[in-house]
Amino acid sequence: MRKKTGKPKPSALEKAVELLAAREQSKRRLSDKLRLRGYEEEEIDAALARLEERRYLDDEAACARAFQRMYEDGAMSLRQIGQKLLQRGFPAALVRASAPEDEGRDGHERQAAARALRGRFRSPAPRAKMKQFLYRRGFSCEVCDAATDAFLADHPEFMMKETDYEE
């Protein structure tokens, strides 16, 4: 059982600011966290409205920044990035709007798949296992094939004969 210290509970606005200072949040995620801490809906709504008014809480900008950061830095597929952002509470429409629409998407997907393979496989493995690894991370079949072929062409020492592999 937790001992009470006699300190008054901070307002929903104060708690929201504290949570935002630690990490950028979506409006839904912040609302859920405040609700879990026992704040009333009216107080939560007022706090979130105040934060949006002051531009401390902006789902559109936060979603775009998070998407761009994962797109440039990670070894994730566009599908996987989208799922992560949905889990963080961003609306699906914002996630879709944040995705790049340029022709370089396919090239980026192949590079991201290659980075994922380099990070995961450091010893010989069957081609099928590499493709499955990529497919589970949201890459298309075409990208899985191309990335696996390119990876094995660059690193022939990682190629394993399918007959050597038993499940």
mmCIF file of the C-alpha atoms, coordinates in Angstrom:
data_MODEL
# 
_entry.id   MODEL 
# 
loop_
_atom_site.group_PDB 
_atom_site.id 
_atom_site.type_symbol 
_atom_site.label_atom_id 
_atom_site.label_alt_id 
_atom_site.label_comp_id 
_atom_site.label_asym_id 
_atom_site.label_entity_id 
_atom_site.label_seq_id 
_atom_site.pdbx_PDB_ins_code 
_atom_site.Cartn_x 
_atom_site.Cartn_y 
_atom_site.Cartn_z 
_atom_site.occupancy 
_atom_site.B_iso_or_equiv 
_atom_site.pdbx_formal_charge 
_atom_site.auth_seq_id 
_atom_site.auth_comp_id 
_atom_site.auth_asym_id 
_atom_site.auth_atom_id 
_atom_site.pdbx_PDB_model_num 
ATOM 1   C CA . MET A 1 1   ? 0.000   0.000   0.000   1.00 0.00 ? 1   MET A CA 1 
ATOM 2   C CA . ARG A 1 2   ? 1.245   3.436   -0.897  1.00 0.00 ? 2   ARG A CA 1 
ATOM 3   C CA . LYS A 1 3   ? 1.663   6.099   1.751   1.00 0.00 ? 3   LYS A CA 1 
ATOM 4   C CA . LYS A 1 4   ? 0.111   9.491   1.168   1.00 0.00 ? 4   LYS A CA 1 
ATOM 5   C CA . THR A 1 5   ? 2.586   12.334  1.455   1.00 0.00 ? 5   THR A CA 1 
ATOM 6   C CA . GLY A 1 6   ? 0.028   15.053  2.002   1.00 0.00 ? 6   GLY A CA 1 
ATOM 7   C CA . LYS A 1 7   ? 0.844   16.783  -1.283  1.00 0.00 ? 7   LYS A CA 1 
ATOM 8   C CA . PRO A 1 8   ? -2.177  17.805  -3.289  1.00 0.00 ? 8   PRO A CA 1 
ATOM 9   C CA . LYS A 1 9   ? -2.688  16.027  -6.588  1.00 0.00 ? 9   LYS A CA 1 
ATOM 10  C CA . PRO A 1 10  ? -1.474  18.184  -9.492  1.00 0.00 ? 10  PRO A CA 1 
ATOM 11  C CA . SER A 1 11  ? -4.091  19.436  -11.917 1.00 0.00 ? 11  SER A CA 1 
ATOM 12  C CA . ALA A 1 12  ? -4.642  17.600  -15.189 1.00 0.00 ? 12  ALA A CA 1 
ATOM 13  C CA . LEU A 1 13  ? -2.958  20.494  -16.998 1.00 0.00 ? 13  LEU A CA 1 
ATOM 14  C CA . GLU A 1 14  ? 0.127   20.299  -14.787 1.00 0.00 ? 14  GLU A CA 1 
ATOM 15  C CA . LYS A 1 15  ? 0.342   16.526  -15.203 1.00 0.00 ? 15  LYS A CA 1 
ATOM 16  C CA . ALA A 1 16  ? -0.130  16.823  -18.971 1.00 0.00 ? 16  ALA A CA 1 
ATOM 17  C CA . VAL A 1 17  ? 2.688   19.362  -19.188 1.00 0.00 ? 17  VAL A CA 1 
ATOM 18  C CA . GLU A 1 18  ? 4.900   17.047  -17.122 1.00 0.00 ? 18  GLU A CA 1 
ATOM 19  C CA . LEU A 1 19  ? 4.129   14.127  -19.462 1.00 0.00 ? 19  LEU A CA 1 
ATOM 20  C CA . LEU A 1 20  ? 4.767   16.254  -22.558 1.00 0.00 ? 20  LEU A CA 1 
ATOM 21  C CA . ALA A 1 21  ? 8.071   17.466  -21.128 1.00 0.00 ? 21  ALA A CA 1 
ATOM 22  C CA . ALA A 1 22  ? 9.228   13.871  -20.855 1.00 0.00 ? 22  ALA A CA 1 
ATOM 23  C CA . ARG A 1 23  ? 8.125   12.831  -24.361 1.00 0.00 ? 23  ARG A CA 1 
ATOM 24  C CA . GLU A 1 24  ? 6.018   14.129  -27.214 1.00 0.00 ? 24  GLU A CA 1 
ATOM 25  C CA . GLN A 1 25  ? 2.571   12.529  -27.021 1.00 0.00 ? 25  GLN A CA 1 
ATOM 26  C CA . SER A 1 26  ? -0.485  12.253  -29.226 1.00 0.00 ? 26  SER A CA 1 
ATOM 27  C CA . LYS A 1 27  ? -3.674  13.795  -27.931 1.00 0.00 ? 27  LYS A CA 1 
ATOM 28  C CA . ARG A 1 28  ? -5.264  10.364  -27.511 1.00 0.00 ? 28  ARG A CA 1 
ATOM 29  C CA . ARG A 1 29  ? -2.261  8.883   -25.685 1.00 0.00 ? 29  ARG A CA 1 
ATOM 30  C CA . LEU A 1 30  ? -2.067  11.887  -23.355 1.00 0.00 ? 30  LEU A CA 1 
ATOM 31  C CA . SER A 1 31  ? -5.791  11.694  -22.676 1.00 0.00 ? 31  SER A CA 1 
ATOM 32  C CA . ASP A 1 32  ? -5.514  7.964   -21.886 1.00 0.00 ? 32  ASP A CA 1 
ATOM 33  C CA . LYS A 1 33  ? -2.615  8.551   -19.485 1.00 0.00 ? 33  LYS A CA 1 
ATOM 34  C CA . LEU A 1 34  ? -4.514  11.266  -17.637 1.00 0.00 ? 34  LEU A CA 1 
ATOM 35  C CA . ARG A 1 35  ? -7.624  9.089   -17.458 1.00 0.00 ? 35  ARG A CA 1 
ATOM 36  C CA . LEU A 1 36  ? -5.550  6.251   -15.968 1.00 0.00 ? 36  LEU A CA 1 
ATOM 37  C CA . ARG A 1 37  ? -4.281  8.648   -13.311 1.00 0.00 ? 37  ARG A CA 1 
ATOM 38  C CA . GLY A 1 38  ? -7.852  9.333   -12.197 1.00 0.00 ? 38  GLY A CA 1 
ATOM 39  C CA . TYR A 1 39  ? -8.621  12.717  -13.735 1.00 0.00 ? 39  TYR A CA 1 
ATOM 40  C CA . GLU A 1 40  ? -12.200 13.569  -14.731 1.00 0.00 ? 40  GLU A CA 1 
ATOM 41  C CA . GLU A 1 41  ? -13.119 13.838  -18.434 1.00 0.00 ? 41  GLU A CA 1 
ATOM 42  C CA . GLU A 1 42  ? -14.025 17.524  -18.177 1.00 0.00 ? 42  GLU A CA 1 
ATOM 43  C CA . GLU A 1 43  ? -10.686 18.384  -16.586 1.00 0.00 ? 43  GLU A CA 1 
ATOM 44  C CA . ILE A 1 44  ? -8.816  16.327  -19.201 1.00 0.00 ? 44  ILE A CA 1 
ATOM 45  C CA . ASP A 1 45  ? -10.693 17.997  -22.066 1.00 0.00 ? 45  ASP A CA 1 
ATOM 46  C CA . ALA A 1 46  ? -9.998  21.455  -20.643 1.00 0.00 ? 46  ALA A CA 1 
ATOM 47  C CA . ALA A 1 47  ? -6.298  20.677  -20.182 1.00 0.00 ? 47  ALA A CA 1 
ATOM 48  C CA . LEU A 1 48  ? -5.919  19.304  -23.705 1.00 0.00 ? 48  LEU A CA 1 
ATOM 49  C CA . ALA A 1 49  ? -7.795  22.260  -25.184 1.00 0.00 ? 49  ALA A CA 1 
ATOM 50  C CA . ARG A 1 50  ? -5.486  24.639  -23.337 1.00 0.00 ? 50  ARG A CA 1 
ATOM 51  C CA . LEU A 1 51  ? -2.386  22.798  -24.571 1.00 0.00 ? 51  LEU A CA 1 
ATOM 52  C CA . GLU A 1 52  ? -3.665  22.837  -28.156 1.00 0.00 ? 52  GLU A CA 1 
ATOM 53  C CA . GLU A 1 53  ? -4.501  26.527  -27.869 1.00 0.00 ? 53  GLU A CA 1 
ATOM 54  C CA . ARG A 1 54  ? -0.936  27.216  -26.711 1.00 0.00 ? 54  ARG A CA 1 
ATOM 55  C CA . ARG A 1 55  ? 0.397   24.886  -29.450 1.00 0.00 ? 55  ARG A CA 1 
ATOM 56  C CA . TYR A 1 56  ? 2.118   22.527  -27.041 1.00 0.00 ? 56  TYR A CA 1 
ATOM 57  C CA . LEU A 1 57  ? -0.024  19.697  -28.359 1.00 0.00 ? 57  LEU A CA 1 
ATOM 58  C CA . ASP A 1 58  ? -0.284  19.324  -32.126 1.00 0.00 ? 58  ASP A CA 1 
ATOM 59  C CA . ASP A 1 59  ? -1.032  15.834  -33.423 1.00 0.00 ? 59  ASP A CA 1 
ATOM 60  C CA . GLU A 1 60  ? -0.459  16.750  -37.061 1.00 0.00 ? 60  GLU A CA 1 
ATOM 61  C CA . ALA A 1 61  ? 3.027   18.143  -36.512 1.00 0.00 ? 61  ALA A CA 1 
ATOM 62  C CA . ALA A 1 62  ? 4.003   15.462  -33.978 1.00 0.00 ? 62  ALA A CA 1 
ATOM 63  C CA . CYS A 1 63  ? 2.880   12.656  -36.288 1.00 0.00 ? 63  CYS A CA 1 
ATOM 64  C CA . ALA A 1 64  ? 4.775   14.152  -39.239 1.00 0.00 ? 64  ALA A CA 1 
ATOM 65  C CA . ARG A 1 65  ? 7.957   14.524  -37.149 1.00 0.00 ? 65  ARG A CA 1 
ATOM 66  C CA . ALA A 1 66  ? 7.750   10.993  -35.778 1.00 0.00 ? 66  ALA A CA 1 
ATOM 67  C CA . PHE A 1 67  ? 7.089   9.542   -39.237 1.00 0.00 ? 67  PHE A CA 1 
ATOM 68  C CA . GLN A 1 68  ? 9.991   11.459  -40.759 1.00 0.00 ? 68  GLN A CA 1 
ATOM 69  C CA . ARG A 1 69  ? 12.358  10.417  -37.958 1.00 0.00 ? 69  ARG A CA 1 
ATOM 70  C CA . MET A 1 70  ? 11.485  6.716   -38.341 1.00 0.00 ? 70  MET A CA 1 
ATOM 71  C CA . TYR A 1 71  ? 11.521  6.955   -42.145 1.00 0.00 ? 71  TYR A CA 1 
ATOM 72  C CA . GLU A 1 72  ? 15.020  8.449   -42.272 1.00 0.00 ? 72  GLU A CA 1 
ATOM 73  C CA . ASP A 1 73  ? 16.687  6.637   -39.395 1.00 0.00 ? 73  ASP A CA 1 
ATOM 74  C CA . GLY A 1 74  ? 15.188  3.208   -39.094 1.00 0.00 ? 74  GLY A CA 1 
ATOM 75  C CA . ALA A 1 75  ? 15.154  -0.087  -40.874 1.00 0.00 ? 75  ALA A CA 1 
ATOM 76  C CA . MET A 1 76  ? 11.365  -0.199  -40.882 1.00 0.00 ? 76  MET A CA 1 
ATOM 77  C CA . SER A 1 77  ? 8.893   -0.540  -43.704 1.00 0.00 ? 77  SER A CA 1 
ATOM 78  C CA . LEU A 1 78  ? 6.307   2.163   -44.307 1.00 0.00 ? 78  LEU A CA 1 
ATOM 79  C CA . ARG A 1 79  ? 3.676   -0.273  -43.076 1.00 0.00 ? 79  ARG A CA 1 
ATOM 80  C CA . GLN A 1 80  ? 5.575   -0.877  -39.837 1.00 0.00 ? 80  GLN A CA 1 
ATOM 81  C CA . ILE A 1 81  ? 6.058   2.858   -39.256 1.00 0.00 ? 81  ILE A CA 1 
ATOM 82  C CA . GLY A 1 82  ? 2.348   3.389   -39.780 1.00 0.00 ? 82  GLY A CA 1 
ATOM 83  C CA . GLN A 1 83  ? 1.485   0.699   -37.248 1.00 0.00 ? 83  GLN A CA 1 
ATOM 84  C CA . LYS A 1 84  ? 3.833   2.162   -34.648 1.00 0.00 ? 84  LYS A CA 1 
ATOM 85  C CA . LEU A 1 85  ? 2.265   5.595   -35.055 1.00 0.00 ? 85  LEU A CA 1 
ATOM 86  C CA . LEU A 1 86  ? -1.247  4.152   -34.768 1.00 0.00 ? 86  LEU A CA 1 
ATOM 87  C CA . GLN A 1 87  ? -0.169  2.438   -31.544 1.00 0.00 ? 87  GLN A CA 1 
ATOM 88  C CA . ARG A 1 88  ? 1.048   5.805   -30.255 1.00 0.00 ? 88  ARG A CA 1 
ATOM 89  C CA . GLY A 1 89  ? -2.478  7.140   -30.677 1.00 0.00 ? 89  GLY A CA 1 
ATOM 90  C CA . PHE A 1 90  ? -2.229  9.162   -33.879 1.00 0.00 ? 90  PHE A CA 1 
ATOM 91  C CA . PRO A 1 91  ? -5.309  9.099   -36.130 1.00 0.00 ? 91  PRO A CA 1 
ATOM 92  C CA . ALA A 1 92  ? -5.036  6.936   -39.248 1.00 0.00 ? 92  ALA A CA 1 
ATOM 93  C CA . ALA A 1 93  ? -5.704  9.922   -41.529 1.00 0.00 ? 93  ALA A CA 1 
ATOM 94  C CA . LEU A 1 94  ? -2.688  11.782  -40.092 1.00 0.00 ? 94  LEU A CA 1 
ATOM 95  C CA . VAL A 1 95  ? -0.480  8.711   -40.437 1.00 0.00 ? 95  VAL A CA 1 
ATOM 96  C CA . ARG A 1 96  ? -1.473  8.301   -44.097 1.00 0.00 ? 96  ARG A CA 1 
ATOM 97  C CA . ALA A 1 97  ? -0.925  12.015  -44.742 1.00 0.00 ? 97  ALA A CA 1 
ATOM 98  C CA . SER A 1 98  ? 2.576   11.816  -43.240 1.00 0.00 ? 98  SER A CA 1 
ATOM 99  C CA . ALA A 1 99  ? 3.736   9.087   -45.625 1.00 0.00 ? 99  ALA A CA 1 
ATOM 100 C CA . PRO A 1 100 ? 5.841   10.321  -48.536 1.00 0.00 ? 100 PRO A CA 1 
ATOM 101 C CA . GLU A 1 101 ? 4.261   10.117  -51.968 1.00 0.00 ? 101 GLU A CA 1 
ATOM 102 C CA . ASP A 1 102 ? 7.406   10.333  -54.069 1.00 0.00 ? 102 ASP A CA 1 
ATOM 103 C CA . GLU A 1 103 ? 8.667   7.788   -56.547 1.00 0.00 ? 103 GLU A CA 1 
ATOM 104 C CA . GLY A 1 104 ? 11.661  7.081   -54.290 1.00 0.00 ? 104 GLY A CA 1 
ATOM 105 C CA . ARG A 1 105 ? 9.496   5.149   -51.828 1.00 0.00 ? 105 ARG A CA 1 
ATOM 106 C CA . ASP A 1 106 ? 10.345  1.807   -53.422 1.00 0.00 ? 106 ASP A CA 1 
ATOM 107 C CA . GLY A 1 107 ? 14.059  2.562   -53.305 1.00 0.00 ? 107 GLY A CA 1 
ATOM 108 C CA . HIS A 1 108 ? 13.759  3.632   -49.697 1.00 0.00 ? 108 HIS A CA 1 
ATOM 109 C CA . GLU A 1 109 ? 11.874  0.441   -48.827 1.00 0.00 ? 109 GLU A CA 1 
ATOM 110 C CA . ARG A 1 110 ? 14.673  -1.625  -50.397 1.00 0.00 ? 110 ARG A CA 1 
ATOM 111 C CA . GLN A 1 111 ? 17.334  0.290   -48.464 1.00 0.00 ? 111 GLN A CA 1 
ATOM 112 C CA . ALA A 1 112 ? 15.388  -0.090  -45.217 1.00 0.00 ? 112 ALA A CA 1 
ATOM 113 C CA . ALA A 1 113 ? 15.003  -3.825  -45.848 1.00 0.00 ? 113 ALA A CA 1 
ATOM 114 C CA . ALA A 1 114 ? 18.744  -4.122  -46.513 1.00 0.00 ? 114 ALA A CA 1 
ATOM 115 C CA . ARG A 1 115 ? 19.484  -2.284  -43.236 1.00 0.00 ? 115 ARG A CA 1 
ATOM 116 C CA . ALA A 1 116 ? 17.139  -4.639  -41.403 1.00 0.00 ? 116 ALA A CA 1 
ATOM 117 C CA . LEU A 1 117 ? 18.907  -7.673  -42.869 1.00 0.00 ? 117 LEU A CA 1 
ATOM 118 C CA . ARG A 1 118 ? 22.347  -6.312  -41.980 1.00 0.00 ? 118 ARG A CA 1 
ATOM 119 C CA . GLY A 1 119 ? 21.193  -5.705  -38.429 1.00 0.00 ? 119 GLY A CA 1 
ATOM 120 C CA . ARG A 1 120 ? 19.636  -9.128  -37.976 1.00 0.00 ? 120 ARG A CA 1 
ATOM 121 C CA . PHE A 1 121 ? 21.756  -11.622 -39.902 1.00 0.00 ? 121 PHE A CA 1 
ATOM 122 C CA . ARG A 1 122 ? 25.412  -11.985 -38.982 1.00 0.00 ? 122 ARG A CA 1 
ATOM 123 C CA . SER A 1 123 ? 25.848  -15.654 -39.854 1.00 0.00 ? 123 SER A CA 1 
ATOM 124 C CA . PRO A 1 124 ? 24.683  -17.930 -42.662 1.00 0.00 ? 124 PRO A CA 1 
ATOM 125 C CA . ALA A 1 125 ? 20.930  -18.322 -42.894 1.00 0.00 ? 125 ALA A CA 1 
ATOM 126 C CA . PRO A 1 126 ? 18.512  -19.674 -45.459 1.00 0.00 ? 126 PRO A CA 1 
ATOM 127 C CA . ARG A 1 127 ? 17.113  -17.233 -48.008 1.00 0.00 ? 127 ARG A CA 1 
ATOM 128 C CA . ALA A 1 128 ? 13.555  -18.172 -46.966 1.00 0.00 ? 128 ALA A CA 1 
ATOM 129 C CA . LYS A 1 129 ? 14.242  -17.222 -43.351 1.00 0.00 ? 129 LYS A CA 1 
ATOM 130 C CA . MET A 1 130 ? 15.561  -13.815 -44.434 1.00 0.00 ? 130 MET A CA 1 
ATOM 131 C CA . LYS A 1 131 ? 12.482  -13.184 -46.562 1.00 0.00 ? 131 LYS A CA 1 
ATOM 132 C CA . GLN A 1 132 ? 10.161  -14.211 -43.726 1.00 0.00 ? 132 GLN A CA 1 
ATOM 133 C CA . PHE A 1 133 ? 11.972  -11.854 -41.378 1.00 0.00 ? 133 PHE A CA 1 
ATOM 134 C CA . LEU A 1 134 ? 11.371  -8.940  -43.760 1.00 0.00 ? 134 LEU A CA 1 
ATOM 135 C CA . TYR A 1 135 ? 7.808   -9.885  -44.588 1.00 0.00 ? 135 TYR A CA 1 
ATOM 136 C CA . ARG A 1 136 ? 6.871   -9.962  -40.881 1.00 0.00 ? 136 ARG A CA 1 
ATOM 137 C CA . ARG A 1 137 ? 8.138   -6.388  -40.674 1.00 0.00 ? 137 ARG A CA 1 
ATOM 138 C CA . GLY A 1 138 ? 5.727   -5.174  -43.320 1.00 0.00 ? 138 GLY A CA 1 
ATOM 139 C CA . PHE A 1 139 ? 7.834   -5.188  -46.467 1.00 0.00 ? 139 PHE A CA 1 
ATOM 140 C CA . SER A 1 140 ? 6.150   -6.278  -49.713 1.00 0.00 ? 140 SER A CA 1 
ATOM 141 C CA . CYS A 1 141 ? 7.051   -9.590  -51.346 1.00 0.00 ? 141 CYS A CA 1 
ATOM 142 C CA . GLU A 1 142 ? 8.881   -7.786  -54.159 1.00 0.00 ? 142 GLU A CA 1 
ATOM 143 C CA . VAL A 1 143 ? 10.972  -5.767  -51.720 1.00 0.00 ? 143 VAL A CA 1 
ATOM 144 C CA . CYS A 1 144 ? 11.715  -8.901  -49.658 1.00 0.00 ? 144 CYS A CA 1 
ATOM 145 C CA . ASP A 1 145 ? 12.943  -10.731 -52.751 1.00 0.00 ? 145 ASP A CA 1 
ATOM 146 C CA . ALA A 1 146 ? 15.028  -7.832  -54.060 1.00 0.00 ? 146 ALA A CA 1 
ATOM 147 C CA . ALA A 1 147 ? 16.578  -6.996  -50.685 1.00 0.00 ? 147 ALA A CA 1 
ATOM 148 C CA . THR A 1 148 ? 17.407  -10.613 -49.907 1.00 0.00 ? 148 THR A CA 1 
ATOM 149 C CA . ASP A 1 149 ? 18.992  -11.140 -53.328 1.00 0.00 ? 149 ASP A CA 1 
ATOM 150 C CA . ALA A 1 150 ? 21.023  -7.921  -52.993 1.00 0.00 ? 150 ALA A CA 1 
ATOM 151 C CA . PHE A 1 151 ? 22.102  -8.807  -49.448 1.00 0.00 ? 151 PHE A CA 1 
ATOM 152 C CA . LEU A 1 152 ? 23.268  -12.275 -50.462 1.00 0.00 ? 152 LEU A CA 1 
ATOM 153 C CA . ALA A 1 153 ? 25.043  -10.893 -53.543 1.00 0.00 ? 153 ALA A CA 1 
ATOM 154 C CA . ASP A 1 154 ? 26.952  -8.461  -51.308 1.00 0.00 ? 154 ASP A CA 1 
ATOM 155 C CA . HIS A 1 155 ? 27.551  -11.086 -48.588 1.00 0.00 ? 155 HIS A CA 1 
ATOM 156 C CA . PRO A 1 156 ? 27.847  -14.514 -50.231 1.00 0.00 ? 156 PRO A CA 1 
ATOM 157 C CA . GLU A 1 157 ? 29.323  -15.890 -47.013 1.00 0.00 ? 157 GLU A CA 1 
ATOM 158 C CA . PHE A 1 158 ? 25.847  -15.627 -45.421 1.00 0.00 ? 158 PHE A CA 1 
ATOM 159 C CA . MET A 1 159 ? 24.215  -17.848 -48.023 1.00 0.00 ? 159 MET A CA 1 
ATOM 160 C CA . MET A 1 160 ? 23.139  -21.189 -46.685 1.00 0.00 ? 160 MET A CA 1 
ATOM 161 C CA . LYS A 1 161 ? 21.977  -24.067 -48.817 1.00 0.00 ? 161 LYS A CA 1 
ATOM 162 C CA . GLU A 1 162 ? 18.307  -24.752 -48.174 1.00 0.00 ? 162 GLU A CA 1 
ATOM 163 C CA . THR A 1 163 ? 19.143  -28.431 -47.643 1.00 0.00 ? 163 THR A CA 1 
ATOM 164 C CA . ASP A 1 164 ? 21.411  -27.466 -44.708 1.00 0.00 ? 164 ASP A CA 1 
ATOM 165 C CA . TYR A 1 165 ? 18.507  -25.930 -42.872 1.00 0.00 ? 165 TYR A CA 1 
ATOM 166 C CA . GLU A 1 166 ? 16.111  -28.023 -40.850 1.00 0.00 ? 166 GLU A CA 1 
ATOM 167 C CA . GLU A 1 167 ? 13.229  -26.623 -38.863 1.00 0.00 ? 167 GLU A CA 1 
# 
